[in-house]
Amino acid sequence: MVRPRRRRRGRLLPYALIAPIAILLLAISVYPGLYAIWLAMTDASLLRLARAQFIGIGNFVRMAGDDIFLDSLWRTLRWDVAVVLSELLIALPIALFLNLTFRGRGFARVAMMIPYITPPAVVGLLFAYMFDGNFGVVNDILVKAGILDRYVSFLSDPTGSFAVTVAAMVWYGTPLMALILLAALQTIPQPLYDAANVDGASAWQRFRYITLPHLMPSILFLMLLRLIWMSNHIDMIFVLTQGGPGFANYTAAVYSFKLTNQFEIGYASAVAVVLTILLVAASAMYVRHLARKVLVAA
């Protein structure tokens, strides 16, 4: 009888070891998600949360006729593409440069992370002061350089506010992408470059046929993660513009947050649930496309 009990305990041990983290994940992830879905099907408000009534798909039907929500989906896509592509185009050259051997490289790698370790709210305030229409340093430089003839209120213009917000987010997020790309660069076998040098390959040929193919999995994975993060990002947009002027910078996440501030918990949850569904669907298609590319390459 002793041996069967020991075997049973041995089989149960792995489950016992992972039980605490599984319970924690259920508590901080699964339960809030299910509760959000429940709230999305009610008319819940912060003023009467305990007396919320079940309305089924009422909030989702309301979204179909909500121009602010429908426009926010386009603004979310615009925000994602502008930020992620800008970060990639800047981070890749930085990573390539920091992968070189030069004096002070360690300091440069550490200094590169300064923007990312700065809280997003602080970065937002910094850019708000820099582009202020009354005393901003950017206006002062542009006027003294003769590019502008007067101070411009960038954050009061739909296009200007979007450009400033994207610039702030790119300044904040690029170091992380550069750091991950730098780590990927260091996994490329050096003999590949040595062989290319022997064959007389140029710097561009080495980048095109060695560096880029090895970096592509990391780049595609990073783009997926950043698209998800940016779709849910609120801090920078809210600190700089609060979604304005008007609804010019209302992404779906910002719209849901603003609805929460207006005590419309049920409708805000419905917006968040729809955004989550769209992100899951888009991520699934993206991963499926990547899997097909891997199979073709193999």
C-alpha positions, 0 to 999 in steps of 0.5 A, spaced: 500 500 500 505 504 501 508 504 494 501 506 490 500 512 495 507 514 494 506 514 486 499 517 487 503 523 491 508 523 486 503 524 480 499 530 484 506 533 486 506 537 480 499 540 480 500 542 488 506 546 486 502 550 480 496 550 484 498 557 487 500 561 481 494 558 478 489 560 483 493 567 483 492 567 475 484 566 476 484 571 481 487 577 477 485 575 470 480 570 469 475 573 474 476 580 472 475 578 465 468 574 467 466 580 471 467 585 465 463 581 461 457 580 466 457 588 467 457 589 459 450 586 459 448 590 464 446 597 465 451 598 471 453 605 473 457 607 479 451 610 482 447 604 482 452 598 481 448 594 486 442 595 483 444 594 476 439 590 471 441 585 466 440 588 459 443 582 455 446 585 448 443 592 449 450 595 450 452 592 444 446 594 440 448 601 442 455 601 440 453 599 433 449 606 432 455 610 437 459 614 432 464 616 437 465 608 438 466 607 431 470 612 430 475 610 436 476 604 432 479 607 426 483 612 431 485 606 435 488 603 428 491 609 426 495 610 433 497 603 433 500 603 426 503 610 427 507 608 434 509 601 432 512 603 425 515 609 428 518 605 434 521 600 429 524 604 424 528 608 430 529 602 434 532 598 429 538 603 427 539 604 434 540 596 436 545 596 430 549 601 432 549 599 440 551 592 437 557 595 434 564 595 438 566 602 441 568 606 447 563 607 452 558 602 449 556 600 456 554 607 458 550 608 451 546 602 452 544 604 459 543 611 457 538 609 452 533 606 457 532 613 461 526 614 457 523 608 458 524 608 466 521 615 466 513 614 468 509 615 462 505 621 466 511 624 467 513 624 459 506 626 457 507 632 462 514 634 459 511 634 452 505 638 454 510 643 456 515 643 450 509 644 445 505 649 450 502 654 445 504 660 450 511 658 453 513 652 449 520 651 448 519 648 441 515 654 439 520 658 441 525 654 437 521 654 431 519 662 431 527 664 432 529 659 426 524 663 422 520 656 421 514 659 424 512 667 425 508 666 431 506 661 437 502 655 435 497 651 440 499 644 437 495 640 442 489 644 440 489 642 433 487 635 431 493 633 427 498 637 431 495 633 438 496 627 434 503 628 432 505 630 439 502 624 442 505 619 437 512 623 438 511 622 446 509 615 445 515 613 441 520 617 445 518 613 451 517 606 448 523 606 443 528 604 448 525 597 450 524 595 442 531 597 441 533 593 447 530 587 445 532 587 438 539 588 441 538 582 444 536 578 438 542 581 434 547 578 439 544 571 438 546 571 430 552 567 429 558 570 428 561 565 423 555 567 418 558 574 418 565 571 417 563 567 411 560 573 408 566 577 409 570 572 405 565 572 400 566 579 399 559 581 401 557 588 402 554 591 409 548 592 405 548 584 403 550 582 410 544 586 413 539 583 408 541 576 407 543 575 415 541 580 420 534 581 417 532 574 416 535 572 423 531 579 426 524 578 423 521 573 428 523 578 433 520 584 429 514 580 428 513 578 435 515 585 438 510 588 433 504 584 435 506 585 443 506 593 441 500 593 437 496 590 443 499 594 448 498 600 444 491 598 443 490 598 451 494 604 452 491 610 455 496 614 460 500 618 454 493 620 450 490 622 457 495 626 460 497 630 453 490 631 450 484 627 455 482 625 448 481 632 445 480 636 442 473 634 441 474 627 440 480 627 435 484 622 440 479 618 442 481 611 442 477 605 444 481 604 450 480 612 452 473 612 450 472 606 455 476 610 460 472 616 459 465 612 460 468 610 466 469 617 469 462 618 467 459 613 471 457 608 465 460 602 468 456 597 463 457 601 457 464 602 458 465 594 460 462 593 453 467 597 449 472 594 453 470 587 451 469 589 444 476 591 444 478 585 447 475 581 442 477 585 436 485 584 439 484 577 440 481 576 433 487 580 430 492 576 434 489 570 432 490 571 424 497 574 425 499 568 429 496 564 424 500 568 418 506 567 422 505 560 422 504 559 415 510 563 413 515 559 418 512 552 415 513 555 408 520 557 410 522 550 413 
